[in-house]
Amino acid sequence: MISVLYVDSDAGTCKEVSAFLCGGDDPEIRVVTLASAYEALDRIRQEPFDVIVSESRLAVTSGITFLEVMRRVRKEAIPFIFFAKKSSHSEVIEALNTGATFYLLKGDRPSQRFPILRHFICQAVDQHRTKEALVQSERRYRCVVEDQSEFIIRFKADGTLLFANKAYCRYFSTTCGQIRKSGISGIPPFCQGPAFLLGLASLTRDQPTDSCECQWILPDGREVWQFWNTRAIFDDNGPAIEFQSVGRDITGQKMAEQALRGALKNLGIMNSITRHDIINQLTGIFGYLQYAQDSSADPGVQEVLGKALAAAETIQAQILFTRDYQAIGSAEPRWQNAESVVMRASGATDHPGVRIDCSLADIWICADPLIEKVFYNLIDNSLRHGRTVTAVRISSQETGDGLVIVYEDNGVGIPDGVKEKIFRREYFHNTGLGLYLSREILANSRMQIRETGTEGCGVRFEIFVPKGMYGKRVADAPAQEA
């Protein structure tokens, strides 16, 4: 429904306009007619209208004065249309400059202009309602933004600050005006300088976001950290025209990380010292047990001492396992040539009579630095338990999901009932801890291992490497070994 206030001292015209607008094709229009601007102002105080239509020449006062009161005194944004019988060019210009929406002349036969008037009314109301909806939307958006605890800033590609919410200004003890005056180069996230600007330059329509961490010293001297996520805003065809960055304080998180690193470092030092002392004591125990066993001729005593030596060896293996397990994840995964890793692992074992073939020369994997120990354990297990092993082969095959590195030997293989048990920590038969450790090392780089061989035909271990964690060396390697 559109409510129209029509102001005209000509009662006949009022009646005709009302009849036309309220009938015909547009029954959704309601019209109130009045003869003077004073009556109209009183009526507007009592009820709202969607649009005002007025003659330019009214009793007592003019339509221009009526419009000035609406726009400059009352600050009303209601669409205002002049439907005038006579008017000069200067009057039309003055009306439009004062804030008239449209200016329509009645002509000699006003009824012929009624359809145009109705069109202007509908168009003016649609535009006004759209504008009001945008204003309300912007107001709601601004309320949401201002109430956020995160920092929100908006700026142009040339570095001009467009907006900074209250949370940002409070946190950095500044105002939008001060920032615009002093510039943005010295405040987060812009204080990162070239690094931040290069991040902005790399944003595209396909990848419009970038994130970074930023360190800052507050005016009171406190050192703080923030995490910033920046989104580029593009026009229809050209480059980015604006950027919006949303940040939050991560100082507590950073302090917790530092505390955790300190605690882990201290724990590692304590573990290393304790492990070193235990191994030294075990060395003495081995010596005393071996001396006692060599000195005794009693078979029963020798049997007991043999069991004690075996128990000491188990303790030693478990202590050494804790050293290797502690090292998992202590360093970031890095790109390594797979064949070089295998060759280093095989070089650490004594394998006379066993040929090791590796066809991974062009394969690079992003893995834990301890990946070498995985292949060492596999080769060592083949030598220890394969019995009939004379050849080991390491190859690869690519699937739709990633890369599979295959380790095979021609030994006795592994029974079906223990294929999964061999990776468990409790399955300790000289090799249990090694394979358990291997699975943990691989898991740190999102890799998996399983045994799929056939008993009597040798082992077959399959190491799955997900996409993104491997590459083939062509003109340039995906990375260099660290």
N, C-alpha and C positions, 0 to 999 in steps of 0.2 A: 504494500500500500504506500502511495506517495501522497503526502499532505502538502497542499499548495495554499499559500496565502496570497490572494490577489488584491492589490490596492489600486483603486481607480475611482475618481469622483463621478464618472459617467456610469450611472446605474444600469443603463441599457447594455453597455459593453460588459459590465460585470456579469449580468444575467446570461448573456450569450456565451461568454467564455466559460462560465461555470457549467452551462448545459452541454457544451461541446466536450469539455474535458472529462466530465463525470459520466458521459454516455458513450455510445459508439464502441469503438474497439478497445478502449482502455477504462473499464469499470473500476480498476484498482486505484484510480486517482480521486482524492477527496479535495474539494475546494472550499475555502472560506474567503468571502469577499468583504472588503471594507473600503470606506470612502476616503480616509485620510491616514497620513503617516502616524499621527498621534494615537489613533485607534489601533493601528497595527502594532506599535511599540507596546501598548498595554496588553494586546492579545498575545504577543510573543512571550511576555512574562508569565502568562497563564499556561500556555501549552507550546510544545515544540513543533516546528514545521521543517519539512525537507527542502523547500525552496520558496523564495519570495519573488513574485512577479509584480512589477509596479509601473504605473504611468510616470513619465518624467515630470509632468506638470500636475501638481496636486493642490488641493485647497490648503491655504495657510502657508504651507512649506513646499519645497520642491523635492522631486525624487532623489536628486543628488545629495541634498541635505539628509534625507532619510538613509541613504546608503552610507554617508559619512558617519552618522550616529551608529549604524550597525557595525561598521568596520573599525573605526578609530576610537570610539567611545566604549562600545560594548564588547569589542573584540570578537564579534560573531563571524564565523566562517561559513554561514548558511549561503548556498548559491543564490545569487541575486540577478534577476533578469529584467531588463527594461523592455516594456512593450509600449512604445511611445507613438503618439499621433503625429507630432512634429518634433524636429530636432535639427540642430546645426551640426556641422562637422566637428566643431570644437567641443560641443556638449557630449558627443559620442566619445571623443578622446578623453575628456575629463572623467566620464563615467567609468570607462575601462581602467584608467589610471587609479581611480578611487577604489576599484575592486569589483566592478560589475563582471559577471560571468559571461553574459551575452547581451547584445543590444539589438532589438528587432523593431522595425517601424511597422505601424499598422497599415499604412497606405490608405487609399480611398475606400477600399472594401476590406475592413479588418477580418471579416469571417474567412476570407481567402488565405489569411496568414495563420489561422488557428492550427492547422496541421504542423506548420513549421514551429509554432510556439510549443506545441505538445512534444515535438522532437527535441527541442532545446531543453525543455523541462526534464524529460527522461535522461537525456545525455548529461545534463548538469548534475542530476541526482546520482547517476551511476558513477561519475567521476569523483564526486564528493564522498560517496560511500567507500569507493576503492581507496581514496586517499586516507580517510579515517581509519580504514582497516589496516593500512600500512603503518599509520601513526601508532595505532594500538599494538600492532605486532612489534614495532620497534621499541615501544615502551616496555612491553613484556620481556623482549629480548634483553634490553638494557637492565631491567630489574634482575633478571636471571644472572647476567654477567656480573653486575655489581655485587650480588649476594654470594658469588662464588668465593671460596677460600683460595682457589688457584689464582695465579697471576695471569692476566690476559692483556695482551697489547696487540695493536693493529698498526701497521706502518706500510708506506709505499715502497716501491722498488728503489727509489732514490734516497731512502732513509728518513723521509718525513713521517713523524709520529702522527697517527690519526686518532688513536684512542689508547688509554691505559685505565684499567678498572681500579676501584678503590683499594682492593687487596694489594695490588702492585705498588700503588703510591704509598700505602701505609707501611709496607714491608721495607721499602727503600727510602722512607722519610722524605718524600718529594711530592710534587703535584704535576699534572699534565702541563700546566703553564711553565713550570720551571724546567721540565724536560725539553719542551719545545724551544725554550730560550737558550739552554746550555748545550743542547744536542744529545743524541742518543749513543754516540760512539763509546762513551765511558761507562755505560750501565749494562747490566745483564739483559738479554744474552749477547748484546753487541760487543761487550768488553772482550770477547774472545778474538775480536779482530778478524784477520784474514780467514781463520778456520771457519768462523760462522758465516762469513760472506761467501766463501767457496761452497759451503753447504747449500746456501740459498740459490746460487748460480746453477747447481746441479739438479734442482727440482724441475720436473716436467709434468705434463698432463697425466702421463701414465704413472709417475711416481711423484706425487705432489707434496709429500711430507718428509721431514728430516728431524732427527732428534739429537740432542747433545747435553752434556753435563757442563755446568759452569761454576767456577769458584769465585767468591766475592768477599770483600771486607766491608762490613756495614759501618755506618758513621760512628757507632759506639765502639768500633774496634774488633767486633766479633767476626770470626771467619766462618762463612756459611757456604753451602752448596745448593744449587738448584738443578732440576732436570727440566729441559725445555723441549717441547714438540712444536714444530713450525709447519704450517700449511700454506702453500702458494695458492693464490686466487687468480685465475686466468680470465681474460675477456674472451670473446667469441673466436677470435682469430690469432691475436698477437701473443706476446710473452706475458709473464706474470705481471699483474698491475698492482697487487697488494699482497701482503703476508700477514698471517695471524699466528702469534706464538702463545702457547699456554704453558705455564711453568708451575712448579711446586717446589717447596723446600725439602731437600733430602739430607739435610745436615745430620739428623738423627740416624738415618740409615748409614751414612758414611762413617759416623762415629762407631756404630755397632760393627760395621765391617772391619774397621781398624782394630777395635777391641778383639774381635774374633780372630783376626790374623795374628795379633799379639799372643792370644791364648793358645792358638794352634802352634805358633813358633815355640812358645815355652813348653808346651806338651811334647812337641817333637824333640826338643833338646833333652827333656827329662827321659823320654823313651830311648833316645840314642845312648845316653849315659848308662841307663839301667841295662839296656841290651848289651852294651859293651862289657859291663861288669859281669853280667850273667855268662856271656860267652867265655870270658877269662876264667871264671870259676869252673865252667864246664871243661875247659882245656885241662885244668888240674885234675878234675874228676876222671876224665878219660885216661890220663897218665897213671893215676893211682889204681884204677880198675884194671888197666892193661898189665901193670906191674904185678898186681895181686893174682891175676889170671895166669901169668907166666910163671909165677913162683909157686903155685899150688899144683899138686899132683892129684888131688882129690877130684874125681869126675863130678861129684855133686856140687862141690864148691865152684868148679869151673862153669858148670851149667848156670848156677845162680849169677856168677859174675858176668857171663855172656848176656843174660837177660838184663842185667843192670846197664851194661854197655849199650844194648839196643834201646833201652829206655832213655839213656842219655843222648843217643843219636836222634831219637824222636824229639826230645826237648830242644836240641840244637836246631833241627829242621823247623820246628814251630817258631822259635825265636827269630830265625832268619826270614821266615815267612812274614812275620810282623813288620820287619824292615821293608820288604818289598811292598806289602799291602799299604803301609803308611805313605809310600811314595806315589801311589795311584792318585791322579788328580791334582798333585802338588804343582804341576806345570801345565800350561795351556796346551791343548792339542796343536800340532804343527804339521806342515806338509813335509812328507818324507818319501823318498823313492822306495817302492816296495821291494824291489830286487836287492837294493843295497841293505835294507833291513834284514832280509833273509840271509844274505851272504855273511853279514856280521854275526848273526845268530849261529849259523853253521860253523863259522870259524872259531866259535867259543866252545865247540864240542869236538871230541876225539872220535872220528868215524871212519877208521880204516876199513876198506872193503865195502863201504856203502856210498853209492853215487847219489849226489844231490843235484837234481835238475830244476832250474827255476826259469820261468818264462814271463817275468813281470817287469822287464826292463823299461817299458814305456808307461808303467802304472805309477801314479803318485797318489798317496792317501793322506788325509788329514787325521792324525791319530795321536794318542797319548805317547810321549817319548818312550814309555816302557813297552811299546808294541814289539820291540825286539825280543823281549822276554817271552812273549807268546810263542813265537816261532822257535825259540830256544827250547821251551818246554815241550813242544810238539816233536821236535827232532830228538830230544833227550829221551822222551817216552818211547819213540820208535826204536832207538838203540837199546834201551833197557828191556823193553817188554815185547818187541816185535819178533824176537827169536830168529826168524828166518829172513829178516830184512836185508836186502842188498841194494835197494833203490828207493829214493824219495823223490817225489815230483810235486812241484808247486806251480799251479797255473791259475788262470782266471777266465771267467765268462760273464758277459754282461746280460742282464735281464731287464724286463720292463720296469722293475722297481729299484734296481741298483746294480752293484757289482758283487760277484761271488768269487772269493779267492779259495781255491781248492788245494788242500794238502792231502797227499796220498802216499802210502808205502805199500810194499808187497809182503808184509809180515803176516802174522796169524790173525790179525783183526781183533775186534771187540765183540763179545757176545751181545745179543739183542737185549738181554735183561738188564744190562748195566750201562747202556749207551748214554743215559741221562745221569745216572748216579756218579759217573766219573767226574762230573763238574761240581759235585757237592763237597762241601768242606769236610763233612763227616766221613766221606769215602776216602780214607787215607791209606793207600797202599803204595807208598813212596811217591806216587804221582798225583794223588787226589788234591793236595794243596796246590800243586802247580797248575792244574787245569782250572781249579776254582779261581785262582789268581788270574789266569788268562782270560776267563770270562769277565771278571771284574774290570780288567784293563780295557778290554774291547768295549764294554758297556759305557765306559767313560767317554767314548767317542761315538756313541749310538750304534755300535757294531754288535753283531750277534755271532755265536759259534754253535755248531751242532755236529754230531758224528753220524754219518749216513752210510758207513761202509758195510761190507758183508763179512761175517766171521769166516776165517779161513782164506780170505782174499786180500787182507790188508785193511788198514784204517782209511777212512775218508772224512776229513774234517772240512766243513764248509763255513767260511767266514763271510758273513753278509755285510757289505759296506753300502749304506744308503746314498742316494743321489745327493750331490753337493759336497760329499766327503771324499771324493776321488776325482781324478782327472788323468787324461793321457797327455804325455809330453809330445808336443808337435814343434812349432818354431820356438815357442817359449814354454818352459815348465809352468804349471799352475802356481808354483811357489818354489822357493829354494829351501833346502834343508837348513834348519837353524843349528 
